[in-house]
Amino acid sequence: MNEPTPVAMALAKMPVEAPRHSLPALGELVDEAPDTMALHTREAYRLFVGRSLDAASPRAAIVGGRRVAAALRAIWHLSGNDNPYADWVLVNIGERLVEIGSSLQRETQRGEDQLRALQQRGLHFSVLQSRVPQRVELGFRSPYGYAVADLVVRFDTCNRVLKTLVRKDLLPDRDGRTLIYSYTRRLRGLFEEPVRFERWLMRDELRPLSRHDFLPAAGAEASKRVAAVLALFGPVPRDVFTGTRVPRHSQRRVELTAQELRLLQDADLSGSPAAGDSDEATLL
């Protein structure tokens, strides 16, 4: 009977490696429970739901938070095509959301400070709230929808505090109405701009737009897209175009080489002088 060789004996003593198993299939992450928002004032609820255009009514349409959230979701996806105008919209809306949200927070804080000051004199006033607040399920599919919802809630809270100050004789009627109206106008103006961009950028003719279209090697179709967006929106800021200034959330996943970055820095973003004279209906 043959004796086992030293190599065979060493192999026999080695631990047997367990068979490798792949990770189990994991489903996508979902919310544990529905996201909701409670609104107490008519102004905030109208701002969120908007108002569609009715030919039989003289009232103008209102772009609501739901509509602008959908527009921002579409633009957010467009940013994944390396679309500089999508990034520009997201940068701009992100900055303005923070700006107006901070202004609302400061106004709310001033009112709450007044109410706290009264407590030191023995007056305890509560902030007004609705007997039946409107609870809305959110379920947005982009981070920007939740940013819009947060802004609407800040507006709602500010309205409640301002109306409390009026009710408790801490602010004149006219001043309270003026403040609420000024914020309503700012927010509606903010909501209208992304919808205009989305309406044009999502058209079949402009959907392929990317930073490559602005480079000298781009073809005739790319040049048409560039001429159209320049006429519609003007030149995109250089720092957004090169990626120096980026949105808070973006689908863009591009790693540029030094040569590619130089091409972007040197790209002509001004367009032809006649482009701005074109009628929007004939641009595409």
TORKOL-4160 file (C-alpha; in steps of 0.2 Angstrom, whole numbers, padded with zeros to 4 digits, m for minus):
284
<pt num="1" X="0000" Y="0000" Z="0000"/>
<pt num="2" X="0007" Y="0017" Z="m0005"/>
<pt num="3" X="0011" Y="0029" Z="0009"/>
<pt num="4" X="0003" Y="0047" Z="0006"/>
<pt num="5" X="0016" Y="0059" Z="0001"/>
<pt num="6" X="0020" Y="0074" Z="0012"/>
<pt num="7" X="0011" Y="0086" Z="m0001"/>
<pt num="8" X="m0005" Y="0075" Z="0000"/>
<pt num="9" X="m0004" Y="0075" Z="0019"/>
<pt num="10" X="m0002" Y="0094" Z="0020"/>
<pt num="11" X="m0017" Y="0096" Z="0008"/>
<pt num="12" X="m0027" Y="0085" Z="0019"/>
<pt num="13" X="m0024" Y="0095" Z="0034"/>
<pt num="14" X="m0030" Y="0112" Z="0025"/>
<pt num="15" X="m0047" Y="0118" Z="0030"/>
<pt num="16" X="m0060" Y="0115" Z="0016"/>
<pt num="17" X="m0066" Y="0132" Z="0009"/>
<pt num="18" X="m0085" Y="0134" Z="0010"/>
<pt num="19" X="m0093" Y="0136" Z="m0006"/>
<pt num="20" X="m0096" Y="0154" Z="m0011"/>
<pt num="21" X="m0114" Y="0160" Z="m0012"/>
<pt num="22" X="m0120" Y="0176" Z="m0021"/>
<pt num="23" X="m0129" Y="0189" Z="m0011"/>
<pt num="24" X="m0148" Y="0186" Z="m0010"/>
<pt num="25" X="m0158" Y="0197" Z="m0022"/>
<pt num="26" X="m0164" Y="0213" Z="m0012"/>
<pt num="27" X="m0179" Y="0223" Z="m0017"/>
<pt num="28" X="m0178" Y="0241" Z="m0019"/>
<pt num="29" X="m0179" Y="0252" Z="m0004"/>
<pt num="30" X="m0197" Y="0259" Z="m0001"/>
<pt num="31" X="m0205" Y="0270" Z="0012"/>
<pt num="32" X="m0210" Y="0261" Z="0028"/>
<pt num="33" X="m0226" Y="0271" Z="0029"/>
<pt num="34" X="m0234" Y="0285" Z="0018"/>
<pt num="35" X="m0226" Y="0302" Z="0019"/>
<pt num="36" X="m0239" Y="0315" Z="0023"/>
<pt num="37" X="m0241" Y="0334" Z="0025"/>
<pt num="38" X="m0254" Y="0343" Z="0035"/>
<pt num="39" X="m0259" Y="0361" Z="0029"/>
<pt num="40" X="m0269" Y="0373" Z="0040"/>
<pt num="41" X="m0272" Y="0388" Z="0029"/>
<pt num="42" X="m0281" Y="0391" Z="0012"/>
<pt num="43" X="m0266" Y="0400" Z="0005"/>
<pt num="44" X="m0254" Y="0386" Z="0008"/>
<pt num="45" X="m0266" Y="0372" Z="0002"/>
<pt num="46" X="m0270" Y="0382" Z="m0014"/>
<pt num="47" X="m0251" Y="0385" Z="m0017"/>
<pt num="48" X="m0249" Y="0366" Z="m0016"/>
<pt num="49" X="m0263" Y="0360" Z="m0027"/>
<pt num="50" X="m0263" Y="0374" Z="m0039"/>
<pt num="51" X="m0277" Y="0379" Z="m0050"/>
<pt num="52" X="m0280" Y="0373" Z="m0068"/>
<pt num="53" X="m0285" Y="0385" Z="m0082"/>
<pt num="54" X="m0304" Y="0386" Z="m0085"/>
<pt num="55" X="m0310" Y="0395" Z="m0100"/>
<pt num="56" X="m0327" Y="0398" Z="m0092"/>
<pt num="57" X="m0318" Y="0407" Z="m0077"/>
<pt num="58" X="m0309" Y="0424" Z="m0077"/>
<pt num="59" X="m0297" Y="0417" Z="m0064"/>
<pt num="60" X="m0279" Y="0414" Z="m0070"/>
<pt num="61" X="m0271" Y="0396" Z="m0068"/>
<pt num="62" X="m0259" Y="0393" Z="m0053"/>
<pt num="63" X="m0244" Y="0382" Z="m0055"/>
<pt num="64" X="m0245" Y="0372" Z="m0039"/>
<pt num="65" X="m0232" Y="0362" Z="m0029"/>
<pt num="66" X="m0238" Y="0346" Z="m0036"/>
<pt num="67" X="m0235" Y="0352" Z="m0053"/>
<pt num="68" X="m0218" Y="0360" Z="m0050"/>
<pt num="69" X="m0213" Y="0344" Z="m0041"/>
<pt num="70" X="m0217" Y="0334" Z="m0057"/>
<pt num="71" X="m0207" Y="0346" Z="m0068"/>
<pt num="72" X="m0192" Y="0346" Z="m0056"/>
<pt num="73" X="m0192" Y="0327" Z="m0057"/>
<pt num="74" X="m0192" Y="0327" Z="m0076"/>
<pt num="75" X="m0178" Y="0340" Z="m0076"/>
<pt num="76" X="m0168" Y="0330" Z="m0063"/>
<pt num="77" X="m0169" Y="0315" Z="m0074"/>
<pt num="78" X="m0163" Y="0326" Z="m0089"/>
<pt num="79" X="m0148" Y="0330" Z="m0079"/>
<pt num="80" X="m0142" Y="0312" Z="m0081"/>
<pt num="81" X="m0140" Y="0316" Z="m0100"/>
<pt num="82" X="m0127" Y="0329" Z="m0096"/>
<pt num="83" X="m0139" Y="0343" Z="m0100"/>
<pt num="84" X="m0132" Y="0359" Z="m0094"/>
<pt num="85" X="m0149" Y="0368" Z="m0094"/>
<pt num="86" X="m0156" Y="0355" Z="m0082"/>
<pt num="87" X="m0142" Y="0358" Z="m0070"/>
<pt num="88" X="m0145" Y="0376" Z="m0072"/>
<pt num="89" X="m0163" Y="0374" Z="m0067"/>
<pt num="90" X="m0159" Y="0363" Z="m0052"/>
<pt num="91" X="m0145" Y="0375" Z="m0046"/>
<pt num="92" X="m0157" Y="0390" Z="m0047"/>
<pt num="93" X="m0172" Y="0382" Z="m0039"/>
<pt num="94" X="m0161" Y="0375" Z="m0025"/>
<pt num="95" X="m0154" Y="0392" Z="m0021"/>
<pt num="96" X="m0171" Y="0400" Z="m0022"/>
<pt num="97" X="m0179" Y="0387" Z="m0011"/>
<pt num="98" X="m0166" Y="0390" Z="0002"/>
<pt num="99" X="m0168" Y="0409" Z="0001"/>
<pt num="100" X="m0187" Y="0410" Z="0002"/>
<pt num="101" X="m0187" Y="0396" Z="0015"/>
<pt num="102" X="m0175" Y="0406" Z="0026"/>
<pt num="103" X="m0185" Y="0422" Z="0024"/>
<pt num="104" X="m0201" Y="0413" Z="0029"/>
<pt num="105" X="m0192" Y="0405" Z="0044"/>
<pt num="106" X="m0186" Y="0422" Z="0050"/>
<pt num="107" X="m0203" Y="0430" Z="0048"/>
<pt num="108" X="m0210" Y="0415" Z="0058"/>
<pt num="109" X="m0197" Y="0417" Z="0071"/>
<pt num="110" X="m0201" Y="0436" Z="0073"/>
<pt num="111" X="m0219" Y="0432" Z="0077"/>
<pt num="112" X="m0215" Y="0418" Z="0089"/>
<pt num="113" X="m0203" Y="0429" Z="0098"/>
<pt num="114" X="m0217" Y="0442" Z="0100"/>
<pt num="115" X="m0228" Y="0428" Z="0107"/>
<pt num="116" X="m0215" Y="0422" Z="0119"/>
<pt num="117" X="m0212" Y="0440" Z="0125"/>
<pt num="118" X="m0230" Y="0441" Z="0130"/>
<pt num="119" X="m0228" Y="0426" Z="0141"/>
<pt num="120" X="m0216" Y="0435" Z="0152"/>
<pt num="121" X="m0230" Y="0447" Z="0156"/>
<pt num="122" X="m0243" Y="0433" Z="0159"/>
<pt num="123" X="m0251" Y="0432" Z="0142"/>
<pt num="124" X="m0251" Y="0415" Z="0134"/>
<pt num="125" X="m0257" Y="0415" Z="0116"/>
<pt num="126" X="m0257" Y="0399" Z="0106"/>
<pt num="127" X="m0254" Y="0399" Z="0087"/>
<pt num="128" X="m0270" Y="0397" Z="0076"/>
<pt num="129" X="m0273" Y="0381" Z="0068"/>
<pt num="130" X="m0287" Y="0373" Z="0057"/>
<pt num="131" X="m0300" Y="0363" Z="0065"/>
<pt num="132" X="m0299" Y="0351" Z="0050"/>
<pt num="133" X="m0281" Y="0352" Z="0043"/>
<pt num="134" X="m0279" Y="0345" Z="0025"/>
<pt num="135" X="m0268" Y="0330" Z="0026"/>
<pt num="136" X="m0259" Y="0326" Z="0010"/>
<pt num="137" X="m0250" Y="0310" Z="0005"/>
<pt num="138" X="m0234" Y="0315" Z="m0004"/>
<pt num="139" X="m0224" Y="0300" Z="m0011"/>
<pt num="140" X="m0213" Y="0311" Z="m0022"/>
<pt num="141" X="m0200" Y="0302" Z="m0034"/>
<pt num="142" X="m0186" Y="0315" Z="m0033"/>
<pt num="143" X="m0178" Y="0324" Z="m0018"/>
<pt num="144" X="m0185" Y="0341" Z="m0026"/>
<pt num="145" X="m0203" Y="0336" Z="m0022"/>
<pt num="146" X="m0199" Y="0335" Z="m0004"/>
<pt num="147" X="m0190" Y="0351" Z="m0004"/>
<pt num="148" X="m0205" Y="0359" Z="m0012"/>
<pt num="149" X="m0216" Y="0351" Z="0002"/>
<pt num="150" X="m0205" Y="0358" Z="0015"/>
<pt num="151" X="m0206" Y="0376" Z="0008"/>
<pt num="152" X="m0226" Y="0375" Z="0007"/>
<pt num="153" X="m0226" Y="0369" Z="0025"/>
<pt num="154" X="m0215" Y="0384" Z="0030"/>
<pt num="155" X="m0227" Y="0395" Z="0021"/>
<pt num="156" X="m0241" Y="0388" Z="0030"/>
<pt num="157" X="m0233" Y="0390" Z="0047"/>
<pt num="158" X="m0228" Y="0408" Z="0043"/>
<pt num="159" X="m0246" Y="0411" Z="0038"/>
<pt num="160" X="m0253" Y="0404" Z="0054"/>
<pt num="161" X="m0241" Y="0415" Z="0065"/>
<pt num="162" X="m0245" Y="0431" Z="0055"/>
<pt num="163" X="m0264" Y="0427" Z="0057"/>
<pt num="164" X="m0262" Y="0424" Z="0075"/>
<pt num="165" X="m0253" Y="0441" Z="0077"/>
<pt num="166" X="m0267" Y="0450" Z="0068"/>
<pt num="167" X="m0280" Y="0440" Z="0079"/>
<pt num="168" X="m0272" Y="0445" Z="0095"/>
<pt num="169" X="m0269" Y="0463" Z="0090"/>
<pt num="170" X="m0250" Y="0462" Z="0088"/>
<pt num="171" X="m0250" Y="0466" Z="0070"/>
<pt num="172" X="m0262" Y="0477" Z="0059"/>
<pt num="173" X="m0274" Y="0469" Z="0047"/>
<pt num="174" X="m0266" Y="0478" Z="0032"/>
<pt num="175" X="m0248" Y="0473" Z="0037"/>
<pt num="176" X="m0253" Y="0455" Z="0039"/>
<pt num="177" X="m0262" Y="0454" Z="0022"/>
<pt num="178" X="m0247" Y="0462" Z="0014"/>
<pt num="179" X="m0234" Y="0450" Z="0021"/>
<pt num="180" X="m0245" Y="0435" Z="0016"/>
<pt num="181" X="m0248" Y="0442" Z="m0002"/>
<pt num="182" X="m0229" Y="0446" Z="m0004"/>
<pt num="183" X="m0224" Y="0428" Z="0000"/>
<pt num="184" X="m0238" Y="0421" Z="m0011"/>
<pt num="185" X="m0232" Y="0431" Z="m0026"/>
<pt num="186" X="m0214" Y="0425" Z="m0023"/>
<pt num="187" X="m0218" Y="0407" Z="m0021"/>
<pt num="188" X="m0229" Y="0407" Z="m0037"/>
<pt num="189" X="m0216" Y="0416" Z="m0047"/>
<pt num="190" X="m0203" Y="0403" Z="m0041"/>
<pt num="191" X="m0215" Y="0388" Z="m0046"/>
<pt num="192" X="m0218" Y="0395" Z="m0064"/>
<pt num="193" X="m0200" Y="0395" Z="m0070"/>
<pt num="194" X="m0196" Y="0376" Z="m0069"/>
<pt num="195" X="m0212" Y="0372" Z="m0078"/>
<pt num="196" X="m0207" Y="0383" Z="m0092"/>
<pt num="197" X="m0190" Y="0375" Z="m0094"/>
<pt num="198" X="m0198" Y="0358" Z="m0092"/>
<pt num="199" X="m0210" Y="0361" Z="m0106"/>
<pt num="200" X="m0196" Y="0365" Z="m0118"/>
<pt num="201" X="m0182" Y="0354" Z="m0113"/>
<pt num="202" X="m0193" Y="0338" Z="m0113"/>
<pt num="203" X="m0198" Y="0341" Z="m0131"/>
<pt num="204" X="m0192" Y="0327" Z="m0143"/>
<pt num="205" X="m0181" Y="0340" Z="m0152"/>
<pt num="206" X="m0172" Y="0346" Z="m0136"/>
<pt num="207" X="m0172" Y="0330" Z="m0125"/>
<pt num="208" X="m0155" Y="0324" Z="m0132"/>
<pt num="209" X="m0146" Y="0341" Z="m0128"/>
<pt num="210" X="m0130" Y="0339" Z="m0119"/>
<pt num="211" X="m0114" Y="0348" Z="m0116"/>
<pt num="212" X="m0106" Y="0339" Z="m0131"/>
<pt num="213" X="m0118" Y="0349" Z="m0142"/>
<pt num="214" X="m0108" Y="0365" Z="m0138"/>
<pt num="215" X="m0091" Y="0359" Z="m0143"/>
<pt num="216" X="m0084" Y="0362" Z="m0160"/>
<pt num="217" X="m0085" Y="0344" Z="m0166"/>
<pt num="218" X="m0104" Y="0343" Z="m0163"/>
<pt num="219" X="m0115" Y="0341" Z="m0179"/>
<pt num="220" X="m0128" Y="0351" Z="m0187"/>
<pt num="221" X="m0143" Y="0344" Z="m0176"/>
<pt num="222" X="m0133" Y="0348" Z="m0161"/>
<pt num="223" X="m0130" Y="0366" Z="m0167"/>
<pt num="224" X="m0149" Y="0368" Z="m0170"/>
<pt num="225" X="m0152" Y="0362" Z="m0152"/>
<pt num="226" X="m0140" Y="0375" Z="m0145"/>
<pt num="227" X="m0147" Y="0389" Z="m0155"/>
<pt num="228" X="m0164" Y="0385" Z="m0149"/>
<pt num="229" X="m0160" Y="0384" Z="m0130"/>
<pt num="230" X="m0149" Y="0400" Z="m0132"/>
<pt num="231" X="m0164" Y="0409" Z="m0140"/>
<pt num="232" X="m0176" Y="0402" Z="m0127"/>
<pt num="233" X="m0166" Y="0404" Z="m0111"/>
<pt num="234" X="m0150" Y="0413" Z="m0114"/>
<pt num="235" X="m0133" Y="0407" Z="m0111"/>
<pt num="236" X="m0130" Y="0395" Z="m0096"/>
<pt num="237" X="m0118" Y="0402" Z="m0083"/>
<pt num="238" X="m0101" Y="0396" Z="m0086"/>
<pt num="239" X="m0098" Y="0389" Z="m0069"/>
<pt num="240" X="m0114" Y="0378" Z="m0071"/>
<pt num="241" X="m0108" Y="0373" Z="m0088"/>
<pt num="242" X="m0091" Y="0367" Z="m0082"/>
<pt num="243" X="m0098" Y="0358" Z="m0067"/>
<pt num="244" X="m0089" Y="0370" Z="m0054"/>
<pt num="245" X="m0107" Y="0375" Z="m0047"/>
<pt num="246" X="m0118" Y="0359" Z="m0046"/>
<pt num="247" X="m0135" Y="0356" Z="m0040"/>
<pt num="248" X="m0139" Y="0349" Z="m0023"/>
<pt num="249" X="m0146" Y="0333" Z="m0031"/>
<pt num="250" X="m0142" Y="0328" Z="m0049"/>
<pt num="251" X="m0142" Y="0312" Z="m0060"/>
<pt num="252" X="m0126" Y="0318" Z="m0069"/>
<pt num="253" X="m0112" Y="0305" Z="m0067"/>
<pt num="254" X="m0098" Y="0312" Z="m0078"/>
<pt num="255" X="m0079" Y="0311" Z="m0074"/>
<pt num="256" X="m0070" Y="0324" Z="m0085"/>
<pt num="257" X="m0052" Y="0323" Z="m0091"/>
<pt num="258" X="m0042" Y="0338" Z="m0090"/>
<pt num="259" X="m0043" Y="0340" Z="m0109"/>
<pt num="260" X="m0062" Y="0338" Z="m0109"/>
<pt num="261" X="m0063" Y="0351" Z="m0095"/>
<pt num="262" X="m0053" Y="0363" Z="m0106"/>
<pt num="263" X="m0065" Y="0361" Z="m0120"/>
<pt num="264" X="m0080" Y="0365" Z="m0109"/>
<pt num="265" X="m0071" Y="0380" Z="m0102"/>
<pt num="266" X="m0067" Y="0386" Z="m0120"/>
<pt num="267" X="m0085" Y="0382" Z="m0127"/>
<pt num="268" X="m0095" Y="0396" Z="m0135"/>
<pt num="269" X="m0110" Y="0399" Z="m0124"/>
<pt num="270" X="m0116" Y="0415" Z="m0132"/>
<pt num="271" X="m0124" Y="0408" Z="m0149"/>
<pt num="272" X="m0127" Y="0419" Z="m0164"/>
<pt num="273" X="m0134" Y="0436" Z="m0162"/>
<pt num="274" X="m0149" Y="0433" Z="m0172"/>
<pt num="275" X="m0155" Y="0418" Z="m0162"/>
<pt num="276" X="m0164" Y="0429" Z="m0149"/>
<pt num="277" X="m0174" Y="0437" Z="m0163"/>
<pt num="278" X="m0183" Y="0420" Z="m0167"/>
<pt num="279" X="m0201" Y="0417" Z="m0163"/>
<pt num="280" X="m0202" Y="0402" Z="m0150"/>
<pt num="281" X="m0214" Y="0393" Z="m0161"/>
<pt num="282" X="m0201" Y="0392" Z="m0175"/>
<pt num="283" X="m0186" Y="0388" Z="m0165"/>
<pt num="284" X="m0188" Y="0369" Z="m0167"/>
